[in-house]
Amino acid sequence: MLKEKLKSKIKKSKSISFSEYMEVVLFDSEHGFYENKKIFGKDGHFTTSPLVSKYFSHCIGKNFIDISKQNKINNVVEFGAGNAKLATDLILYLRNQKNLPEKYYLFEKSSCLVEAQKEVINNHNLDKSCDFIWIKDYNELPSQAFIIANEFFDCIPTDLFRRKDNHYQKAYINNSLELTWQKYDPHSELSLDYLSLPSNLPNNYVFEFSSGQFDIINNISRFIDKAYFLIFDYGYSANELYIDDRIDGTIACIKNHLSDFNPLSEVGNKDISAFINFSYLRNIFDCKEWSTKAFMSQANYLLSFEILDDIDISEINELNAIKKLILPNHMGELFKVLIAHKNINMISNKFIRNDIMKL
């Protein structure tokens, strides 16, 4: 059914961009990949940090307490809340610390995931701790918030470009669901300049550009006046992202915890994502008059909020989970944290290491 929808869409214009293809495959309201409850965890397709250990969410809780005390921020907004594991562990921790937010907003496109999230929240009786509000439009955002986006930006639809014989080409999908390339004027989209591309890209070098990521930050900026924005995702700064080894781009797919690099196969049955260019996100924040406070590995963020002090080292499963979150050969170095803020008083810089200069 999804292939038929795609071909019908393509028929109208002979081809669609890769971002249009990705939007349908992931977010079609009937058959998209994210209209499926069995996405996350051991029995799903992939495991995110909140599923590895509750102490991931506890560190975010400590961060919220630090910020909310000094800035009187009493709303949490989570973009792409998945199966609500992060929200559940975060609110349980904050309830124990007697520092609950008044409202917890979940920005979620998938009707299926909204249903699953509500079920989890109800099963834990968390609605008695604070108000949970599901939203789909940016104008429903509160004016002030502590914002969390965990593995959210990587699945925002992106377009593919390549440097070819001193000019640029853009990828399209034809009626046979094959990738084709057309000549492209890079100056037709001013925001392409925000990528911080190197001037010496090799011939046939493929890279991604997501106008959707720009639109998200722009829309958030329109409606939120005061915020602390916490982004967890896998990726690099521009100077680390655009290396010769990534000449084919960073589009990756995952199904049943196995990855591949062909987004045109098994349409709708696997996730599609791309590495985040954190320099690009930082440039957007700068453009929208946010301040970028920090950029670091996930390991450095979690260690800064003393994740090792909370665990019982005699519990081997717990210890192994923390290792997965912080060790460099697992999630500790691949996943990065970008922190931006708008109109708030910052606490002193407590991070063990801050690589913001890389951006």
N, C-alpha and C positions, 0 to 999 in steps of 0.2 A: 504493500500500500504506500509506503514512504517513497519508494522509487517512482511509482506512478505520479505521486504529488510533485516530485522533483521534475520529472519529464514534462508534466503539464506546465509547470512554471517556466521551464527552459523553452518550451515550444513557443511561448508568447514573445520571447526576445532573442531566440536562437542560442543564447548562452546566458549563464549567470556567473557572478563573481564567486570566488571561493568563500567569502564571508557570507554571502547569501545561501550558499550550499550548506555551510556549517550551521547557520541559524536554523534551517529546516531540519537538518539531521539531529541536532541536539534539542531543539526547543519547539518543534511542531506540537501543537496542543493535543493531538491525538496519538501520534506515533513516534514522537521525538524520544531520544535516548533518556532524557531526564523525566519523562512521564513514566517512571518505573520506580517502584519502591525498593527493589532489590539491586541497588547500585553500590551501596557502601558496606565495608566490612568484609570479614572472612568469607561470607557466603555471597558477596556481591562481586563487583569488578575491581575496586581499589579501596585502600585504607588511608584515611587522612589522619593528621596528627591528633585531633581530639579523640579519635577512636583508639589510638595507641595507648593513651594514658589520661586519666582525669587531671593529672598534675599539669598538663599543657594548659587546660582551661583555668586551673588555679593560678598560674602565673599571670594570665590575662586579668584574673580577678584582682591580684595584687596591684597590677598596673592601673586598673579602674579605680581602686581605692585611693591610690596616690593622686590621680588626676581629679577625681570627683571632690575630694576634700578641699583642694586648693581652688577649684574653679566652679564649684556648685553645679556640676553636670550630673543630672539625674535621669538621663535616658541612655539606653544602649540600643544601637542599631546594628543588626548583623545582616550582611549581604550574602545570599546563597548559604542558608543555614543547614543544608544537607538533611541529615536525619535528626537534627536538633540535639546531637550529643554535646556539642560545645555549649549551647544555650543551657542545657540541663545541668551540666557539671558547674558551669559558671554561676548560675543562680543558687544552686545548692551551697557552693562555697561562700558566696556573698551573704547568703542567709545566715550561715554559721558565723560569719564575721560581723553580722549586724550592720551591713553596709549595702543594702539592696537598692537597686535603681527603682524609680517609680514606674517606669514603662520600659518594655523590651520590644523593639520593633524588629520584625523579620521580613526582609525584602526578598520575595521569592516569586519567580515566574511560573514554576511548575505547579499546577493544581494538585497533581499526585503527591508531590513532596509536601505541600501545605497540609494536605490531609494527614500524611504520616507524622509531620511535626506536631500537629494539634493532638494527635493520639498520644505521642510521647509526653508532651507537656501535661496532658490530663492524667495520664497514668502515674505521674510523679506528684500530682496535686500542686504543681508549681504556680498555677493561676491564683493561688491564695497568697503567694509571696509577692507578686507584682503583676501588673497588667501586661499581657502579651497581645500584641497588635500585628496582624499580618497585612502587609501593604504591597502594591504592585506599581504604584505611581509615585514619582518623586515629590509631587506636591503634597503627599501625605506625610513626608518626613517632618520630624520635630525641628525647631529652630536651633536647638543645641543637643549634642550627642557625643557619646563615646562610640566610635564606629569600628566594627570588626569586619574584615574581609579575608577569610581563610580559604585559599585555593578557589578564589572567585574569578579573578581577572584572567587566569590562564585559559578558561573556557569561553571567554567573550569572543564572538566570531571575529576572525581576522582575515585580511587579504594577503595574498602572496605576490611578491615582486621578485624580479631578478635583474641583475646588471648584465647586459648583453651587448658586447661590441660598442662600448661607450654610450649606450642609451639604456633605458629601462623598459621592462615588459611587466604586464600584469596578468595573473592567472585567471582563467575562466573555465567553467565546466560546460561541456557541450551535451547534446541530447543522448550521446552514448555513455554519459557519465565518465568522460575522459577529460584530462587536464590539457588545456590549450593556452598559448601565450599570445598576447597582443601588445603592440607598441604602446607605451604609456608616457605621458608628460608628467614628471614628478612634481612640477610646480602647480599642477591643477588642484592639489590638496596642500594647503599651506602647512597643515599640522604634520605632514610628512617630515618637515624640517626638524621636528622635535625628537626624532629618533636618534640624533647624534651619530649618524652613519659616518664611518671612516671614508676618506676621499679616495682611498686606493683599494676598493673592493675588487677581488679577482673576477675575471670573466665568468659568467654563468652562476654567480653567487646569488642564492635565494635567501630572502629575508621576509619577515612578516610585518605588517602594519595594521593595527586595529583602530579604526576611527571610533568603534564602539567603546573602547576604553576611554578615549577622549570625551565622548558624549556622557559617559557615566560620571566622571569627575566634574564635568561642566554642569550637569544637572544637579548633582549634590551641592555644588557651590551656589547654585541659584537659590536653594531653599534652606540651607543650613548656615547660620551666622557664626556659630561657635562650636568647635569640634576638635576632637583628638582622633586621628584616623590611623588605624593599625592594620597593615597589610602583610599577610603571610602568603608566600607563593614560591614556586621554583623558578629560577632564572638568574640573570646576571646584570651588572651594569653594562653599558654599551661597549666600553673598552675591553670587557671580558667576553661579551656575547659574540661579537663579530670577528671570529677567528676563522682561519682556513678550514679547520676541522668541521665547521658547521656550514659548509658551502651549500648543502642541500636544504638548509633551513632547519627549523626545530619542531615542525609539526609532528606530533606523536599520538598514537592511539593506544587504548588499553581495553582489554576484555578479559574477564576472569583472572585478573592479576598478571596477565601476559601482555607485553607491549609489542607493537609493530609500527611501521611508518607509512602505511598505505591508507589514507583516509577515504579512499574511493571503494574499498571493499567492505563487505558485511554492513551495508548502509543501515544506520540506526541501531546496530547491535553492539556498538562500542563507543567509548568516549573519544573525543578529539580535542586536543589542546595544543598550546604552543608556549615555549619559554617566555617569561616576562622580561621585557627590557625595562629595568627599573630606572634607568636614566630618562626614558620616555615618560614614565609616570611622574618622576620628579619635575621634568620640564613642564608638564601639564599643570601640576600643583603650583609651580612658580607663576605660570601664566594666569592662573585663577586667584592669585594673591594669598596662597597658603604658604606656610613656612615648613620646610622639610627639616625635621629634628634629627633623624637617625636612619642609618642603613647598616644592617649587620646580618650575620648568619643567624639562623634559628637557634643554634646552640648558644651563641652569645646572649641572645635575648632571654632564653630560659635560665641560663646560669646567672644572669644579672638579677633575675627575680627569684634566685635561690631555690631552684627546683630540687637540688640535691639535699637540701635541709629538710624537705617534707617527707621523703620516702623512707620506708623501712627496709634497710639494706639486707635484712634477713629474708625478705620475700623475694625469691629469685625471679618470679614472673614480673613483679613490679620493677625490679632492677633492670631486667632485660628490656622492658618497655621504655624506660628512661634512656637506656643506651641507644635504642633505635631513634629516639627523638634528637639526641645531641651528638652522637658520634659522626665523624666526617664521612665514613663509608656508608652511612645510612641517610637520615634526613637532616642531620645537623648542619652540613655545609651546603648541600644542594638547595635547601629551602632558605629563603632570605626574609628579612623583616624590614619594611619601610614604614616610617612613622612621620606623618605630617600633622600640622595643627593650624587652627584658624581662630584668632581672637581669644586665646587663652593664656594664662600665666603658667609658664613651664616650671616643673620641679627641676632640681639640680640633676645634671647628667650622671646617672648611676650605672650606665652600661659599661660592661667590662671592656668592650671594644666597639668603636663606632667608625665604620668605613665610609662615612658620608662623602669624604673627599673623592671617592671612586666615581661618584655620580657626576 
